[in-house]
Amino acid sequence: DTGVSQDPRHKITKRGQNVTFRCDPISEHNRLYWYRQTLGQGPEFLTYFQNEAQLEKSRLLSDRFSAERPKGSFSTLEIQRTEQGDSAMYLCASSFVETQYFGPGTRLLVL
Amino acid sequence: AQSVTQLGSHVSVSEGALVLLRCNYSSSVPPYLFWYVQYPNQGLQLLLKYTTGATLVKGINGFEAEFKKSETSFHLTKPSAHMSDAAEYFCAGPNFGNEKLTFGTGTRLTIIP
């Protein structure tokens, strides 16, 4: 069990650029989640996959955000035309049943 | 929808003293609740999990939590604080009808030498 991994760990970008993050879940987990965490706050749910199907999206996930899980394994989260308000830690988690295991996160800074 | 409330955004205790971090859930009894710990610039690590059944749950690093339905609480305790316990702690519970977790706002624990 290698745990949930995320890449990159840090990303600095300029406003208006596109960024893509990757998450590799624990191998036997069929559920994958994305959360966003801003400074001093708890994580907030963004979206959730069961296998390759995206089953729920938060209202936080604007049209500039898109997530995929093409083969039910790894997932990508893309943010288009980044804004300074997108600066946050993006956390990925996976589960087989109710317990979610988190990756180390990708910290995004938009200048 | 389920919600969790953490009382006290900052808690300071002396090394060796009792740690008590408070979490209350909304009135609907949840099927499960979690405590996670987050060290600086890292992801969340599962400390312990409550599922329907045993009300006293033991976790890693000497932490435990007691589920009290009468008080709608799930407070986290550790008998003797260690310097390595300094971190942010989050209580989390499910939103009924879907898979997402709702997190409290977190409690930053500082250990005084």
Chai-1 contact restraints between the chains, C-beta under 6 A:
chainA,res_idxA,chainB,res_idxB,connection_type,confidence,min_distance_angstrom,max_distance_angstrom,comment,restraint_id
A,G42,B,F90,contact,1.0,0.0,6.0,A-B,restraint_1
A,G42,B,F103,contact,1.0,0.0,6.0,A-B,restraint_2
A,G42,B,G104,contact,1.0,0.0,6.0,A-B,restraint_3
A,G42,B,T105,contact,1.0,0.0,6.0,A-B,restraint_4
A,G42,B,G106,contact,1.0,0.0,6.0,A-B,restraint_5
A,P43,B,F103,contact,1.0,0.0,6.0,A-B,restraint_6
A,F45,B,K100,contact,1.0,0.0,6.0,A-B,restraint_7
A,Y48,B,E99,contact,1.0,0.0,6.0,A-B,restraint_8
A,E56,B,N98,contact,1.0,0.0,6.0,A-B,restraint_9
A,L91,B,G43,contact,1.0,0.0,6.0,A-B,restraint_10
A,E98,B,Y32,contact,1.0,0.0,6.0,A-B,restraint_11
A,T99,B,K49,contact,1.0,0.0,6.0,A-B,restraint_12
A,F102,B,G43,contact,1.0,0.0,6.0,A-B,restraint_13
A,F102,B,L44,contact,1.0,0.0,6.0,A-B,restraint_14
A,G103,B,G43,contact,1.0,0.0,6.0,A-B,restraint_15
A,P104,B,Q42,contact,1.0,0.0,6.0,A-B,restraint_16
A,P104,B,G43,contact,1.0,0.0,6.0,A-B,restraint_17
A,G105,B,G43,contact,1.0,0.0,6.0,A-B,restraint_18
